[in-house]
Amino acid sequence: MKGKSSKESYTIMNELVLPNDTNTLNNLMGGRLLHWMDIAAAISAQKHCNRIVVTASVDNVSFQHPIKLGDVITIEAKVSRAFTTSVEVRLDVYAQNIPSGTKVKSNEAYYTFVALDQNGRTIPVPPMLPETNEEVALYDGALRRRQLRLILGGKMKPDDATELKALFFGALDKD
């Protein structure tokens, strides 16, 4: 199966924060943002896989900056690594207040998707071929993030997480 670059999955999605998207403080509701992020990430994953994908996991999402009524949200998504039947998608979220000209990064997250065939069974996905230093760093870190997700989901024993163990215990061995 031919590999793909991260830029082939690159997706930008914009949304205007309207009154129905906000809470009583006129801040964007977190659930609405997670919904938009899921859509952007799914589009990115589908571009990479050329298949229907389903959300398998969402990593910790921290809200670093409030997003206000009237802000324009920009969500950038791209595949950071492909595994056998799944892909990890990196998202960066920016909030822009157009009248004031300010733009701040408000969130980042990793979503994991599984590719499915027409019968709803998992199917192999193309490998992701990192090209830039940033893509290589995201690619390398994806295995550790995956192992952590599997441990937290009860699908892997901590003793089997060789990449995580090397990260923590390898540093101790060097002292």
ROFITI-137755 format. One line per field, with one value per residue: residue number from 1; chain; x negated, y negated, z of N, C-alpha, C in turn. Coordinates in nm, 3 decimals, padded with zeros to 5 digits, m for minus. Each point is the difference from the previous one (the first is absolute). Layout:
zator: (NUM ...) .
nudo: (A ...) .
n.px: (X ...) .
n.py: (Y ...) .
n.pz: (Z ...) .
ca.px: (X ...) .
ca.py: (Y ...) .
ca.pz: (Z ...) .
c.px: (X ...) .
c.py: (Y ...) .
c.pz: (Z ...) .
# end
This chain:
zator: (1 2 3 4 5 6 7 8 9 10 11 12 13 14 15 16 17 18 19 20 21 22 23 24 25 26 27 28 29 30 31 32 33 34 35 36 37 38 39 40 41 42 43 44 45 46 47 48 49 50 51 52 53 54 55 56 57 58 59 60 61 62 63 64 65 66 67 68 69 70 71 72 73 74 75 76 77 78 79 80 81 82 83 84 85 86 87 88 89 90 91 92 93 94 95 96 97 98 99 100 101 102 103 104 105 106 107 108 109 110 111 112 113 114 115 116 117 118 119 120 121 122 123 124 125 126 127 128 129 130 131 132 133 134 135 136 137 138 139 140 141 142 143 144 145 146 147 148 149 150 151 152 153 154 155 156 157 158 159 160 161 162 163 164 165 166 167 168 169 170 171 172 173 174 175) .
nudo: (A A A A A A A A A A A A A A A A A A A A A A A A A A A A A A A A A A A A A A A A A A A A A A A A A A A A A A A A A A A A A A A A A A A A A A A A A A A A A A A A A A A A A A A A A A A A A A A A A A A A A A A A A A A A A A A A A A A A A A A A A A A A A A A A A A A A A A A A A A A A A A A A A A A A A A A A A A A A A A A A A A A A A A A A A A A A A A A) .
n.px: (m00.084 00.027 m00.109 00.043 m00.015 m00.044 m00.067 00.003 m00.016 m00.081 00.066 00.063 00.053 00.089 00.025 00.114 m00.045 00.115 00.105 00.047 m00.123 00.055 m00.071 00.039 m00.127 00.075 m00.037 m00.078 00.106 m00.064 00.122 00.035 m00.104 00.024 00.125 m00.034 m00.074 00.101 00.076 m00.077 m00.013 00.131 00.017 m00.089 00.056 00.117 m00.056 m00.053 00.110 00.062 00.040 00.114 m00.003 m00.030 00.048 m00.127 m00.065 00.014 m00.119 m00.068 00.107 m00.095 00.081 m00.090 00.104 00.079 00.102 00.007 00.121 00.017 m00.074 m00.102 00.045 m00.129 00.040 m00.125 00.017 m00.082 m00.014 m00.024 00.082 m00.034 00.091 00.031 00.096 m00.090 00.047 m00.109 00.089 m00.088 00.055 00.003 00.044 00.042 00.001 00.076 m00.033 00.081 00.099 m00.049 00.009 00.056 m00.102 00.062 m00.100 00.112 m00.026 m00.036 00.004 00.012 00.050 00.057 m00.020 00.101 m00.067 00.115 00.024 00.055 m00.062 m00.070 m00.086 m00.092 m00.073 m00.105 m00.085 m00.014 m00.129 m00.037 m00.042 m00.060 00.012 00.061 m00.085 00.095 00.017 m00.133 m00.003 00.102 m00.061 m00.119 00.058 00.050 m00.110 m00.065 00.058 m00.026 m00.121 m00.008 00.053 m00.081 m00.096 00.030 00.007 m00.100 m00.060 m00.079 m00.087 m00.014 m00.020 00.104 00.008 m00.068 00.073 00.107 m00.026 m00.034 00.112 00.064 m00.017 00.002 00.077 00.054 m00.008 00.026 00.065) .
n.py: (00.118 m00.092 m00.052 m00.081 m00.121 m00.065 m00.068 00.128 00.005 m00.100 m00.040 m00.102 m00.021 m00.085 m00.056 m00.062 m00.050 00.062 m00.076 00.080 m00.043 m00.099 m00.014 m00.007 00.037 00.040 00.111 00.041 00.078 00.066 00.044 m00.126 m00.048 00.091 m00.037 m00.129 00.021 00.071 m00.095 m00.100 00.066 00.024 m00.125 m00.041 00.077 m00.044 m00.120 00.034 00.049 m00.103 m00.008 00.058 m00.091 00.061 m00.085 00.026 m00.117 m00.073 m00.051 m00.023 m00.075 m00.089 m00.079 m00.048 m00.029 m00.083 00.057 m00.120 m00.041 00.036 00.080 00.003 00.123 00.026 00.111 00.030 00.092 00.095 00.104 00.046 00.106 00.099 00.080 00.116 m00.029 m00.074 m00.124 m00.066 m00.090 m00.091 m00.068 m00.115 m00.068 m00.093 m00.100 m00.056 m00.116 00.004 m00.058 00.076 00.099 00.050 00.083 00.095 00.079 00.071 00.089 00.118 00.098 00.125 00.033 00.114 00.042 00.084 00.053 m00.015 00.129 00.038 00.099 m00.111 00.069 00.010 m00.096 00.057 m00.087 m00.097 00.031 m00.070 m00.081 m00.015 m00.132 m00.069 m00.080 m00.092 00.042 00.005 m00.116 m00.044 00.046 m00.040 m00.112 00.028 00.071 m00.096 m00.094 00.081 00.027 m00.129 m00.028 00.095 m00.051 m00.125 00.054 00.048 m00.045 m00.054 00.095 m00.075 00.125 00.001 m00.112 00.063 m00.073 00.018 00.128 00.002 m00.068 00.076 00.127 m00.024 m00.102 00.094 00.085 m00.119 m00.001) .
n.pz: (00.000 m00.089 00.053 00.097 m00.047 00.105 m00.093 m00.041 00.131 m00.029 00.106 m00.053 00.119 m00.046 00.117 m00.012 00.115 m00.003 00.030 m00.093 m00.027 00.070 00.113 00.125 m00.011 m00.102 00.064 m00.099 m00.013 00.096 00.024 m00.025 00.072 00.095 m00.021 m00.005 00.110 00.044 m00.049 00.042 00.115 m00.004 m00.043 00.089 00.091 m00.045 m00.005 00.118 00.054 m00.057 00.124 00.034 00.094 00.114 00.088 00.031 00.000 00.109 m00.023 00.108 00.019 m00.002 00.069 m00.084 m00.078 00.069 m00.061 m00.050 00.033 m00.125 00.077 m00.084 m00.005 00.007 m00.058 00.034 m00.092 00.046 m00.079 00.124 m00.006 m00.078 00.052 00.046 00.087 00.062 00.018 00.035 00.042 m00.036 00.101 m00.064 00.107 m00.085 00.084 m00.092 00.056 m00.102 00.071 00.100 m00.090 00.111 00.011 00.073 00.036 m00.016 m00.093 00.046 m00.086 00.039 m00.118 00.031 m00.124 m00.018 m00.101 m00.068 m00.031 m00.115 00.067 00.021 m00.075 00.094 m00.055 m00.059 00.055 m00.091 m00.010 00.105 m00.095 00.119 m00.025 00.093 00.063 m00.017 m00.125 m00.006 00.065 m00.074 m00.108 00.045 00.036 m00.120 m00.007 00.064 m00.077 m00.102 00.046 00.026 m00.119 m00.048 00.075 m00.025 m00.122 00.074 m00.110 00.090 00.036 00.109 00.041 m00.084 00.068 m00.094 m00.085 00.075 00.016 m00.128 m00.018 00.091 m00.027 m00.130 00.039 00.078 m00.103 m00.053 00.117) .
ca.px: (00.084 m00.081 00.009 00.045 m00.058 00.093 00.066 00.114 00.117 00.016 00.137 00.030 00.143 00.030 00.134 00.030 00.067 00.130 00.062 00.042 m00.120 m00.064 00.063 00.053 m00.109 m00.032 m00.116 00.033 00.015 m00.102 00.056 00.015 m00.134 m00.040 00.076 m00.065 m00.131 00.023 00.030 m00.124 m00.092 00.053 m00.028 m00.143 m00.023 00.058 m00.089 m00.116 00.039 00.095 00.100 00.077 m00.070 00.076 m00.082 m00.035 m00.036 m00.034 m00.092 00.029 00.014 m00.005 00.044 m00.105 00.043 00.144 00.041 00.114 00.104 m00.047 m00.133 m00.007 m00.082 m00.070 m00.048 m00.093 m00.014 m00.080 m00.040 m00.136 m00.056 00.092 m00.034 00.051 00.136 00.040 m00.085 00.004 00.012 m00.037 00.082 m00.032 00.117 m00.028 00.116 m00.034 00.097 m00.031 m00.004 m00.120 m00.119 m00.075 00.014 m00.073 00.020 00.080 00.002 m00.062 00.046 m00.021 00.114 m00.035 00.109 m00.016 00.058 00.092 00.042 00.144 00.074 m00.023 m00.116 m00.123 m00.072 m00.131 m00.011 m00.133 m00.095 m00.023 m00.142 m00.034 m00.095 m00.068 m00.045 00.119 00.075 m00.076 00.019 00.137 00.004 m00.070 00.077 00.129 m00.004 00.014 00.138 00.085 m00.016 00.070 00.144 00.034 m00.007 00.114 00.120 m00.001 m00.031 m00.142 m00.056 m00.112 m00.129 m00.018 m00.017 m00.146 m00.038 00.020 m00.101 m00.129 00.005 m00.014 m00.107 m00.123 m00.058 m00.060 m00.120 m00.108 m00.057) .
ca.py: (m00.118 m00.121 m00.094 m00.136 m00.105 m00.066 m00.112 00.051 00.007 m00.131 m00.052 m00.122 m00.023 m00.125 m00.014 m00.126 00.028 m00.067 00.008 00.136 00.079 m00.050 00.014 m00.127 m00.098 m00.029 00.080 00.120 00.121 00.098 00.109 m00.045 00.001 00.140 00.045 m00.054 00.064 00.137 m00.008 m00.034 00.114 00.109 m00.034 00.023 00.145 00.056 m00.035 00.089 00.140 00.019 00.089 m00.050 00.022 m00.026 m00.048 00.104 m00.064 m00.141 m00.024 m00.113 m00.129 m00.108 m00.128 m00.092 m00.138 m00.001 m00.040 m00.088 m00.024 m00.082 00.043 00.097 00.114 00.071 00.131 00.061 00.142 00.080 00.130 m00.002 00.135 00.108 00.131 00.104 m00.032 m00.127 m00.117 m00.106 m00.131 m00.113 m00.119 m00.128 m00.086 m00.141 m00.091 m00.130 m00.109 m00.075 m00.146 m00.046 00.050 00.094 00.143 00.077 00.145 00.030 00.143 00.100 00.132 00.113 00.089 00.124 00.053 00.132 00.008 00.113 00.034 m00.018 00.087 m00.046 00.067 m00.078 00.023 m00.064 m00.139 m00.030 m00.059 m00.145 m00.024 m00.134 m00.069 m00.111 00.030 m00.001 00.122 00.111 m00.005 00.044 00.142 00.075 m00.008 00.066 00.135 m00.015 m00.040 00.117 00.092 m00.058 00.019 00.141 00.031 m00.065 00.068 00.139 00.090 00.033 00.000 m00.096 00.065 00.021 m00.131 m00.013 m00.137 m00.081 00.040 m00.055 m00.143 m00.029 00.075 m00.024 m00.123 00.035 00.077 m00.087 m00.075) .
ca.pz: (00.000 m00.015 00.111 m00.028 00.084 00.092 m00.067 m00.077 00.088 00.065 m00.006 00.075 00.015 00.070 00.054 00.069 00.127 00.004 00.134 00.033 00.029 00.122 00.131 00.054 00.006 m00.140 m00.042 m00.077 00.079 m00.030 m00.080 m00.139 m00.059 m00.020 m00.117 m00.119 m00.011 m00.046 m00.143 m00.071 00.010 m00.082 m00.140 m00.020 00.002 m00.122 m00.111 00.004 m00.016 m00.111 00.057 00.113 00.126 00.121 00.111 00.097 00.126 00.004 00.111 00.087 m00.066 00.098 m00.051 00.041 m00.019 m00.031 m00.134 00.025 m00.099 m00.111 m00.046 m00.108 00.039 m00.106 00.044 m00.094 00.030 m00.094 00.053 00.054 m00.018 m00.032 00.053 m00.091 m00.046 00.062 m00.018 00.100 m00.062 00.086 m00.023 00.062 m00.007 00.017 00.010 m00.057 00.011 m00.122 00.020 00.072 m00.068 00.084 m00.028 00.101 00.000 00.118 00.029 m00.085 00.042 m00.091 m00.017 m00.069 m00.082 m00.058 m00.134 m00.015 m00.135 m00.023 00.092 00.137 00.058 m00.012 m00.126 00.006 m00.048 m00.055 00.096 m00.009 m00.024 00.045 m00.087 00.068 00.136 00.087 m00.028 00.056 00.145 00.027 m00.037 00.104 00.125 m00.015 00.055 00.145 00.028 m00.025 00.111 00.115 m00.025 00.017 00.143 00.066 m00.046 00.046 m00.112 00.005 00.134 00.008 m00.022 m00.143 m00.065 m00.009 m00.031 00.121 00.099 m00.043 00.024 00.142 00.067 m00.074 00.056 00.129 m00.025 m00.046 00.115) .
c.px: (m00.089 00.022 00.044 m00.070 00.109 00.077 00.120 00.127 00.032 00.139 00.010 00.152 00.020 00.145 00.010 00.078 00.124 00.063 00.041 m00.117 m00.059 00.079 00.046 m00.108 m00.045 m00.132 00.050 00.010 m00.102 00.050 00.016 m00.136 m00.045 00.072 m00.067 m00.136 00.014 00.027 m00.128 m00.097 00.047 m00.025 m00.146 m00.030 00.055 m00.085 m00.119 00.038 00.079 00.109 00.084 m00.078 00.096 m00.097 m00.023 m00.036 m00.030 m00.093 00.045 00.005 00.003 00.039 m00.094 00.044 00.149 00.026 00.134 00.099 m00.054 m00.139 00.015 m00.098 m00.064 m00.055 m00.087 m00.022 m00.087 m00.040 m00.145 m00.066 00.113 m00.052 00.062 00.136 00.049 m00.098 00.018 00.002 m00.032 00.088 m00.057 00.119 m00.041 00.131 m00.045 00.116 m00.032 00.000 m00.127 m00.128 m00.081 00.029 m00.085 00.028 00.075 m00.005 m00.092 00.044 m00.041 00.127 m00.051 00.124 m00.038 00.071 00.084 00.030 00.153 00.086 m00.023 m00.114 m00.125 m00.076 m00.136 00.001 m00.140 m00.093 m00.010 m00.150 m00.036 m00.109 m00.079 m00.045 00.118 00.081 m00.070 00.019 00.140 00.014 m00.064 00.079 00.130 00.001 00.013 00.143 00.096 m00.009 00.071 00.151 00.042 m00.004 00.122 00.132 00.007 m00.033 m00.148 m00.044 m00.117 m00.136 m00.030 m00.026 m00.149 m00.045 00.015 m00.103 m00.136 m00.006 m00.027 m00.120 m00.132 m00.071 m00.067 m00.130 m00.120 m00.066 m00.112) .
c.py: (m00.124 m00.095 m00.139 m00.098 m00.060 m00.112 00.043 00.008 m00.135 m00.058 m00.126 m00.017 m00.129 00.000 m00.136 00.035 m00.088 00.015 00.142 00.091 m00.031 00.033 m00.137 m00.107 m00.045 00.062 00.122 00.120 00.104 00.113 m00.036 00.003 00.144 00.059 m00.048 00.066 00.143 00.002 m00.027 00.118 00.116 m00.026 00.028 00.150 00.065 m00.033 00.095 00.143 00.028 00.100 m00.077 00.032 m00.029 m00.042 00.114 m00.060 m00.147 m00.018 m00.119 m00.130 m00.106 m00.130 m00.106 m00.145 00.001 m00.051 m00.072 m00.002 m00.094 00.035 00.096 00.108 00.058 00.128 00.057 00.144 00.067 00.130 m00.009 00.138 00.095 00.128 00.104 m00.036 m00.135 m00.110 m00.093 m00.133 m00.106 m00.119 m00.118 m00.092 m00.143 m00.078 m00.137 m00.097 m00.094 m00.151 m00.049 00.047 00.098 00.144 00.075 00.148 00.034 00.148 00.077 00.135 00.104 00.084 00.124 00.053 00.137 00.001 00.128 00.027 m00.013 00.087 m00.038 00.069 m00.087 00.042 m00.070 m00.140 m00.022 m00.053 m00.151 m00.021 m00.143 m00.061 m00.110 00.044 00.005 00.128 00.122 00.005 00.047 00.151 00.085 00.002 00.076 00.140 m00.005 m00.040 00.117 00.099 m00.051 00.015 00.144 00.042 m00.058 00.065 00.145 00.100 00.038 m00.003 m00.098 00.062 00.022 m00.131 m00.034 m00.144 m00.092 00.035 m00.058 m00.150 m00.033 00.067 m00.014 m00.123 00.027 00.075 m00.087 m00.077 00.075) .
c.pz: (00.000 00.117 m00.046 00.092 00.089 m00.069 m00.084 00.085 00.064 m00.027 00.083 00.002 00.079 00.045 00.068 00.126 00.010 00.138 00.041 00.036 00.137 00.126 00.051 00.017 m00.139 m00.045 m00.077 00.094 m00.045 m00.087 m00.146 m00.069 m00.027 m00.121 m00.129 m00.023 m00.053 m00.150 m00.079 00.000 m00.087 m00.148 m00.032 m00.008 m00.127 m00.122 m00.005 m00.038 m00.126 00.039 00.101 00.126 00.115 00.110 00.098 00.134 m00.022 00.119 00.081 m00.080 00.109 m00.066 00.055 m00.003 m00.030 m00.142 00.015 m00.116 m00.108 m00.050 m00.118 00.044 m00.126 00.059 m00.111 00.043 m00.105 00.068 00.046 m00.008 m00.036 00.063 m00.094 m00.058 00.055 m00.035 00.119 m00.074 00.104 m00.039 00.076 m00.023 00.033 00.008 m00.047 00.022 m00.115 00.023 00.070 m00.067 00.082 m00.041 00.101 m00.017 00.128 00.040 m00.093 00.053 m00.104 00.002 m00.073 m00.071 m00.052 m00.135 m00.011 m00.147 m00.010 00.091 00.147 00.071 m00.021 m00.124 00.011 m00.062 m00.057 00.109 m00.021 m00.009 00.044 m00.087 00.071 00.139 00.097 m00.020 00.057 00.152 00.039 m00.026 00.110 00.131 m00.005 00.060 00.153 00.036 m00.019 00.115 00.125 m00.016 00.024 00.146 00.072 m00.040 00.041 m00.109 m00.006 00.146 00.004 m00.027 m00.149 m00.077 m00.009 m00.027 00.121 00.106 m00.036 00.027 00.146 00.064 m00.072 00.050 00.133 m00.019 m00.037 00.113 00.067) .
# end
